[in-house]
């Protein structure tokens, strides 16, 4: 009998929920989620599927389950330390809502709009010691409609890009 691919997700909000949904749809075994305890998206979905939740800020080598194949961060503000990154069989990947290396950090989408970039996108990359600085696994891009320069992008644009980039990245 083939053993299921095991993932651990550190994330929050809508992005986190979408990646958790994608992992479940692909038949992965999600062994845990690290998110704020009051999260209404990924936290709610994890509870619905009886997936253990670790409070945001508490993920360390000692608190992470053993036997994880891949760690995934998506809209996560927790730093994943070296020992924790190396505890998984394959390492950790992260999704970032920009075409790295441009617009690293928390406000990537807002900065792309403020700087009137005409193109943005999403990046899946291998986590390392830097913030949004690991080797790029895959990227996908999209145009920024000029009407967005006056307001923030809708959640649906972010979720769609996260799903497309993660799926196109041929993650196991």
ROKOLSE-875760 format. One line per field, with one value per residue: residue number from 1; residue in three letters; chain; z, x, y of N, C-alpha, C in turn. Coordinates in nm, 2 decimals. Each point is the difference from the previous one (the first is absolute). Layout:
# residues N
nr	c(NUM_...)
rest	c(ALA_...)
kette	c(A_...)
n.zz	c(Z_...)
n.xx	c(X_...)
n.yy	c(Y_...)
ca.zz	c(Z_...)
ca.xx	c(X_...)
ca.yy	c(Y_...)
c.zz	c(Z_...)
c.xx	c(X_...)
c.yy	c(Y_...)
***
This chain:
# residues 172
nr	c(1_2_3_4_5_6_7_8_9_10_11_12_13_14_15_16_17_18_19_20_21_22_23_24_25_26_27_28_29_30_31_32_33_34_35_36_37_38_39_40_41_42_43_44_45_46_47_48_49_50_51_52_53_54_55_56_57_58_59_60_61_62_63_64_65_66_67_68_69_70_71_72_73_74_75_76_77_78_79_80_81_82_83_84_85_86_87_88_89_90_91_92_93_94_95_96_97_98_99_100_101_102_103_104_105_106_107_108_109_110_111_112_113_114_115_116_117_118_119_120_121_122_123_124_125_126_127_128_129_130_131_132_133_134_135_136_137_138_139_140_141_142_143_144_145_146_147_148_149_150_151_152_153_154_155_156_157_158_159_160_161_162_163_164_165_166_167_168_169_170_171_172)
rest	c(UNK_UNK_UNK_UNK_UNK_UNK_UNK_UNK_UNK_UNK_UNK_UNK_UNK_UNK_UNK_UNK_UNK_UNK_UNK_UNK_UNK_UNK_UNK_UNK_UNK_UNK_UNK_UNK_UNK_UNK_UNK_UNK_UNK_UNK_UNK_UNK_UNK_UNK_UNK_UNK_UNK_UNK_UNK_UNK_UNK_UNK_UNK_UNK_UNK_UNK_UNK_UNK_UNK_UNK_UNK_UNK_UNK_UNK_UNK_UNK_UNK_UNK_UNK_UNK_UNK_UNK_UNK_UNK_UNK_UNK_UNK_UNK_UNK_UNK_UNK_UNK_UNK_UNK_UNK_UNK_UNK_UNK_UNK_UNK_UNK_UNK_UNK_UNK_UNK_UNK_UNK_UNK_UNK_UNK_UNK_UNK_UNK_UNK_UNK_UNK_UNK_UNK_UNK_UNK_UNK_UNK_UNK_UNK_UNK_UNK_UNK_UNK_UNK_UNK_UNK_UNK_UNK_UNK_UNK_UNK_UNK_UNK_UNK_UNK_UNK_UNK_UNK_UNK_UNK_UNK_UNK_UNK_UNK_UNK_UNK_UNK_UNK_UNK_UNK_UNK_UNK_UNK_UNK_UNK_UNK_UNK_UNK_UNK_UNK_UNK_UNK_UNK_UNK_UNK_UNK_UNK_UNK_UNK_UNK_UNK_UNK_UNK_UNK_UNK_UNK_UNK_UNK_UNK_UNK_UNK_UNK_UNK)
kette	c(A_A_A_A_A_A_A_A_A_A_A_A_A_A_A_A_A_A_A_A_A_A_A_A_A_A_A_A_A_A_A_A_A_A_A_A_A_A_A_A_A_A_A_A_A_A_A_A_A_A_A_A_A_A_A_A_A_A_A_A_A_A_A_A_A_A_A_A_A_A_A_A_A_A_A_A_A_A_A_A_A_A_A_A_A_A_A_A_A_A_A_A_A_A_A_A_A_A_A_A_A_A_A_A_A_A_A_A_A_A_A_A_A_A_A_A_A_A_A_A_A_A_A_A_A_A_A_A_A_A_A_A_A_A_A_A_A_A_A_A_A_A_A_A_A_A_A_A_A_A_A_A_A_A_A_A_A_A_A_A_A_A_A_A_A_A_A_A_A_A_A_A)
n.zz	c(0.00_-0.09_0.06_0.06_-0.09_0.10_0.03_0.03_0.04_-0.02_0.04_-0.07_0.03_-0.09_-0.02_0.13_0.00_-0.10_0.07_0.12_-0.06_-0.06_0.11_0.06_-0.10_0.02_0.11_0.02_0.09_0.05_0.05_-0.04_0.07_-0.03_0.08_-0.01_0.13_-0.03_-0.08_-0.08_-0.06_0.01_0.11_-0.06_-0.12_0.07_0.07_-0.11_-0.03_0.12_-0.06_0.07_0.09_-0.05_0.12_-0.08_-0.04_-0.01_-0.13_0.05_0.00_0.13_-0.05_-0.10_-0.06_0.04_-0.10_0.00_-0.12_0.01_0.03_0.02_-0.04_0.05_-0.03_0.03_0.13_0.02_0.07_-0.11_0.12_0.00_0.13_0.00_-0.08_0.08_0.08_-0.11_-0.07_-0.05_0.12_-0.02_-0.05_-0.06_0.01_-0.09_0.03_-0.06_-0.10_0.09_0.02_-0.09_0.08_0.06_0.09_0.11_-0.06_-0.06_0.02_0.12_0.01_-0.05_0.07_0.12_-0.04_-0.02_0.06_-0.12_0.06_0.05_0.11_-0.01_0.11_-0.04_0.12_0.01_0.12_0.04_0.04_-0.13_0.00_-0.06_0.03_0.01_-0.04_-0.11_0.05_0.01_-0.11_0.03_-0.10_0.03_-0.09_0.03_0.00_-0.08_-0.01_0.02_-0.08_-0.01_0.00_0.10_-0.04_-0.07_0.10_-0.09_-0.03_0.13_0.03_-0.11_0.02_0.13_-0.04_-0.09_0.08_0.11_-0.08_-0.06_0.13_-0.04_0.11_0.07)
n.xx	c(0.08_-0.03_0.11_-0.09_0.01_0.09_-0.09_0.07_-0.11_0.08_-0.11_-0.07_-0.12_-0.05_0.12_0.02_-0.12_0.04_0.11_-0.06_-0.09_0.10_0.07_-0.11_-0.03_0.13_-0.07_0.06_0.08_-0.08_0.12_-0.01_-0.05_0.09_-0.09_-0.04_-0.02_-0.01_0.08_-0.07_0.12_0.14_-0.01_-0.10_0.07_0.11_-0.07_-0.05_0.13_-0.02_0.06_0.10_-0.03_0.11_-0.01_-0.03_0.13_-0.06_0.02_0.05_0.13_-0.02_-0.06_0.08_-0.11_0.03_0.08_0.02_-0.06_-0.09_0.06_-0.11_0.05_-0.11_0.03_0.12_-0.02_-0.01_0.11_0.03_0.04_0.13_0.00_-0.10_0.07_0.11_-0.10_-0.05_-0.05_-0.08_-0.04_0.01_-0.12_0.02_-0.12_0.05_-0.09_0.12_0.05_0.03_0.10_-0.09_0.00_0.12_-0.04_-0.05_0.05_0.03_-0.12_-0.01_0.12_-0.04_-0.11_0.06_0.08_-0.13_0.04_0.03_0.10_-0.06_0.00_0.03_0.06_0.03_0.06_0.12_-0.06_0.06_0.12_-0.01_-0.05_-0.08_0.10_-0.08_0.05_-0.02_-0.11_-0.09_-0.03_-0.10_-0.04_-0.04_-0.08_0.04_-0.13_0.00_-0.12_0.10_0.06_-0.13_0.01_-0.03_0.09_-0.09_-0.05_-0.10_0.05_0.01_-0.12_-0.05_0.08_-0.04_-0.13_0.00_0.06_-0.07_-0.11_0.04_0.03_-0.10_-0.06_0.07)
n.yy	c(-0.12_0.10_0.05_0.08_0.10_0.02_0.10_0.11_0.08_0.10_0.05_0.08_0.04_0.07_0.06_0.00_0.05_0.08_0.01_0.01_0.07_0.06_0.01_0.03_0.09_0.02_-0.01_0.11_-0.06_0.09_-0.01_0.13_0.10_0.10_0.05_0.12_-0.01_0.13_-0.07_0.08_-0.02_0.00_0.08_0.06_0.01_0.03_0.08_0.04_-0.01_0.04_0.11_-0.05_0.09_0.05_0.07_0.11_0.00_-0.11_0.02_-0.11_-0.03_0.03_0.10_-0.01_-0.06_-0.12_-0.04_0.13_-0.02_0.09_0.11_0.07_0.12_0.06_0.13_-0.05_0.05_-0.13_0.02_-0.07_-0.03_0.00_-0.03_0.09_0.08_-0.04_0.02_0.07_-0.09_0.09_0.05_0.13_0.01_0.11_0.05_0.08_0.09_-0.03_0.06_-0.08_0.08_0.04_0.10_-0.02_-0.08_0.06_0.11_-0.12_-0.04_0.05_-0.05_-0.11_0.02_0.02_-0.10_-0.03_-0.12_-0.04_-0.07_-0.10_-0.07_-0.13_-0.03_-0.12_0.01_-0.05_-0.02_0.11_0.04_0.04_0.12_-0.09_-0.08_-0.10_-0.11_0.05_-0.06_0.09_0.06_0.08_0.06_0.12_0.05_0.12_-0.02_0.10_-0.06_-0.09_0.09_0.00_-0.13_-0.07_-0.09_-0.06_-0.06_0.00_0.11_0.02_-0.05_0.05_0.10_-0.01_-0.03_0.09_0.09_-0.03_0.00_0.11_0.01_-0.08_0.05_-0.09)
ca.zz	c(0.00_-0.01_0.11_-0.04_0.01_0.12_0.00_0.12_-0.06_0.09_-0.08_0.06_-0.08_-0.13_-0.07_0.07_-0.02_-0.14_-0.02_0.07_-0.09_-0.12_0.06_0.03_-0.13_-0.06_0.08_0.10_0.14_0.06_0.14_0.09_-0.05_0.10_-0.04_0.11_0.05_-0.04_-0.14_-0.05_-0.13_0.01_0.13_0.00_-0.09_0.07_0.11_-0.07_-0.04_0.12_-0.01_0.11_-0.02_0.09_0.00_-0.07_0.09_0.08_-0.08_0.02_-0.02_0.10_-0.01_-0.13_-0.01_-0.08_-0.11_-0.10_-0.13_-0.04_0.07_-0.09_0.06_-0.09_0.08_0.13_0.05_0.09_-0.05_0.01_0.03_-0.07_0.05_-0.04_-0.14_-0.04_0.06_-0.10_-0.09_-0.12_0.03_0.01_-0.10_0.04_-0.10_0.02_-0.11_-0.08_-0.08_0.07_0.13_0.02_0.10_0.11_0.12_0.03_-0.08_-0.14_-0.10_0.01_-0.06_-0.15_-0.04_0.02_-0.10_-0.13_-0.08_-0.09_0.01_0.13_-0.02_0.12_0.00_0.10_0.02_0.10_0.11_0.05_0.12_-0.03_-0.01_-0.14_-0.07_-0.04_-0.14_-0.06_-0.06_-0.12_0.00_-0.10_0.00_-0.05_-0.01_0.10_-0.06_0.04_0.10_0.13_0.05_0.09_0.11_0.03_-0.08_0.07_0.05_-0.10_-0.08_0.08_0.01_-0.13_-0.03_0.09_-0.05_-0.13_0.02_0.07_-0.08_-0.11_0.06_0.01_0.13_0.01)
ca.xx	c(-0.08_0.08_-0.02_-0.04_0.10_-0.03_0.04_-0.03_-0.02_0.01_-0.06_-0.12_-0.10_-0.05_0.10_0.02_-0.11_0.00_0.11_-0.05_-0.10_0.07_0.07_-0.11_-0.05_0.10_0.02_0.11_-0.03_0.04_0.02_-0.01_-0.01_0.04_-0.07_-0.06_-0.12_-0.13_-0.01_-0.13_0.01_0.07_-0.03_-0.13_0.01_0.08_-0.09_-0.10_0.06_0.07_0.14_0.05_0.04_0.10_-0.02_0.10_0.11_0.04_0.06_0.14_0.04_-0.06_-0.15_-0.04_-0.01_0.11_-0.04_-0.06_0.07_0.02_-0.06_-0.05_-0.05_-0.08_-0.04_0.05_0.10_0.09_0.14_0.03_0.14_0.08_-0.03_-0.13_0.00_0.06_-0.07_-0.08_0.07_0.03_0.02_-0.12_-0.02_-0.09_-0.07_0.00_-0.08_0.07_0.11_0.13_0.04_-0.06_-0.10_0.01_-0.06_-0.14_-0.10_0.04_-0.10_-0.02_0.12_-0.01_-0.10_0.06_0.11_-0.06_0.05_-0.11_0.00_0.03_-0.02_0.03_0.13_0.02_0.14_0.05_0.04_0.14_0.01_-0.04_-0.14_-0.04_0.12_0.05_0.00_-0.14_-0.05_-0.08_-0.07_-0.10_-0.02_-0.12_-0.01_-0.07_-0.09_0.02_-0.11_0.04_0.08_-0.08_-0.05_0.08_-0.05_-0.10_0.05_0.00_0.12_0.11_-0.02_0.02_0.14_0.07_-0.03_0.07_0.15_0.03_-0.03_0.09_0.13_0.01_0.04_-0.03)
ca.yy	c(0.12_0.12_0.10_0.13_0.11_0.08_0.14_0.08_0.13_0.11_0.11_0.06_0.07_-0.06_-0.08_-0.13_-0.08_-0.05_-0.10_-0.11_-0.06_-0.07_-0.12_-0.10_-0.05_-0.08_-0.13_0.01_0.00_0.12_-0.05_0.11_0.14_0.10_0.12_0.07_-0.08_0.06_0.00_-0.04_-0.07_-0.13_-0.06_-0.06_-0.12_-0.10_-0.06_-0.07_-0.13_-0.05_0.01_0.07_0.14_0.06_0.14_0.08_0.04_-0.12_-0.10_-0.02_-0.14_-0.08_0.00_-0.05_-0.15_-0.08_-0.08_0.09_0.01_0.14_0.11_0.10_0.13_0.09_0.11_-0.03_0.09_-0.08_-0.03_-0.15_-0.02_-0.10_-0.14_-0.03_-0.02_-0.13_-0.12_-0.06_-0.09_0.07_0.14_0.09_0.10_0.12_0.07_0.15_0.07_0.09_-0.06_0.01_0.06_0.13_0.01_-0.10_0.05_-0.01_0.08_-0.01_0.04_0.14_0.07_-0.01_0.09_0.14_0.03_0.00_-0.11_-0.05_-0.14_-0.06_-0.14_-0.07_-0.08_-0.11_-0.01_-0.08_0.08_0.00_0.08_0.13_0.03_0.00_0.01_-0.14_-0.03_0.00_-0.12_0.04_0.13_0.03_0.14_0.06_0.15_0.08_0.10_0.14_0.04_-0.04_0.10_0.08_-0.08_-0.12_-0.12_-0.09_-0.13_-0.11_0.01_-0.06_-0.14_-0.06_0.00_-0.10_-0.13_-0.02_-0.02_-0.13_-0.11_0.00_-0.03_-0.14_-0.05_-0.14)
c.zz	c(0.00_0.11_-0.05_0.02_0.11_-0.01_0.13_-0.06_0.11_-0.08_0.07_-0.11_-0.13_-0.07_0.07_-0.02_-0.14_-0.02_0.08_-0.08_-0.11_0.05_0.02_-0.13_-0.07_0.08_0.09_0.14_0.06_0.15_0.10_-0.07_0.11_-0.05_0.13_0.05_-0.04_-0.15_-0.05_-0.13_0.01_0.13_0.00_-0.08_0.07_0.11_-0.07_-0.04_0.11_-0.02_0.12_-0.03_0.11_-0.01_-0.07_0.10_0.08_-0.08_0.02_-0.04_0.09_-0.01_-0.13_0.00_-0.08_-0.12_-0.11_-0.12_-0.04_0.09_-0.10_0.08_-0.10_0.09_0.14_0.04_0.10_-0.08_0.02_0.02_-0.08_0.04_-0.04_-0.15_-0.04_0.06_-0.10_-0.10_-0.12_0.02_0.01_-0.13_0.05_-0.12_0.03_-0.11_-0.07_-0.09_0.07_-0.10_0.02_0.11_0.11_0.12_0.00_-0.10_-0.14_-0.09_0.01_-0.06_-0.15_-0.05_0.02_-0.10_-0.14_-0.09_-0.10_0.01_0.14_-0.01_0.14_-0.02_0.10_0.01_0.11_0.12_0.04_0.12_-0.03_0.00_-0.15_-0.09_-0.05_-0.15_-0.06_-0.07_-0.13_0.03_-0.11_0.01_-0.05_-0.01_0.12_-0.07_0.05_0.11_0.14_0.07_0.10_0.12_0.02_-0.09_0.08_0.04_-0.11_-0.09_0.07_0.00_-0.13_-0.03_0.09_-0.05_-0.13_0.02_0.06_-0.09_-0.12_0.04_0.01_0.13_0.01_0.03)
c.xx	c(0.09_-0.04_-0.03_0.11_-0.05_0.05_-0.04_-0.01_0.01_-0.06_-0.12_-0.09_-0.03_0.11_0.02_-0.12_0.00_0.11_-0.04_-0.10_0.06_0.07_-0.10_-0.05_0.10_0.02_0.12_-0.05_0.05_0.01_-0.01_0.00_0.04_-0.07_-0.05_-0.12_-0.13_-0.01_-0.13_0.00_0.07_-0.03_-0.14_0.00_0.07_-0.09_-0.11_0.05_0.08_0.15_0.06_0.05_0.11_-0.01_0.12_0.10_0.06_0.07_0.15_0.03_-0.07_-0.15_-0.05_0.00_0.12_-0.07_-0.07_0.09_0.03_-0.07_-0.04_-0.03_-0.07_-0.07_0.03_0.10_0.09_0.13_0.02_0.15_0.07_-0.03_-0.14_-0.01_0.06_-0.07_-0.08_0.09_0.05_0.04_-0.13_-0.01_-0.10_-0.06_0.01_-0.07_0.07_0.10_0.13_0.11_-0.07_-0.11_-0.01_-0.08_-0.16_-0.10_0.03_-0.11_-0.02_0.12_-0.01_-0.10_0.05_0.10_-0.05_0.06_-0.11_-0.01_0.03_-0.02_0.02_0.12_-0.01_0.15_0.04_0.05_0.15_0.00_-0.05_-0.15_-0.04_0.13_0.05_0.00_-0.14_-0.03_-0.08_-0.07_-0.11_-0.04_-0.14_0.01_-0.07_-0.09_0.02_-0.10_0.04_0.09_-0.07_-0.05_0.08_-0.06_-0.10_0.06_0.00_0.12_0.12_-0.01_0.02_0.15_0.07_-0.03_0.07_0.15_0.03_-0.03_0.10_0.14_0.03_0.05_-0.05_-0.15)
c.yy	c(0.12_0.10_0.13_0.10_0.09_0.14_0.06_0.14_0.11_0.12_0.06_0.05_-0.07_-0.08_-0.13_-0.10_-0.07_-0.10_-0.12_-0.08_-0.07_-0.13_-0.11_-0.06_-0.09_-0.13_0.00_-0.02_0.12_-0.03_0.11_0.13_0.09_0.13_0.08_-0.08_0.05_0.02_-0.05_-0.08_-0.13_-0.06_-0.07_-0.13_-0.11_-0.07_-0.09_-0.14_-0.06_-0.01_0.08_0.14_0.04_0.15_0.07_0.04_-0.12_-0.11_-0.01_-0.15_-0.09_-0.01_-0.05_-0.15_-0.06_-0.06_0.09_0.00_0.14_0.09_0.11_0.12_0.07_0.10_-0.02_0.11_-0.06_-0.03_-0.15_-0.02_-0.11_-0.14_-0.04_-0.03_-0.13_-0.12_-0.07_-0.08_0.09_0.15_0.07_0.09_0.11_0.06_0.15_0.07_0.11_-0.08_0.02_0.01_0.14_0.00_-0.11_0.06_-0.01_0.07_0.00_0.05_0.16_0.08_-0.01_0.11_0.15_0.04_0.00_-0.10_-0.04_-0.15_-0.04_-0.15_-0.07_-0.09_-0.11_-0.02_-0.09_0.09_-0.02_0.10_0.15_0.01_0.01_0.00_-0.14_-0.02_-0.01_-0.13_0.03_0.14_0.00_0.15_0.04_0.15_0.06_0.09_0.14_0.04_-0.04_0.11_0.09_-0.08_-0.13_-0.12_-0.08_-0.13_-0.10_0.01_-0.07_-0.15_-0.07_-0.01_-0.10_-0.14_-0.03_-0.03_-0.13_-0.12_-0.01_-0.03_-0.15_-0.05_-0.14_-0.03)
***
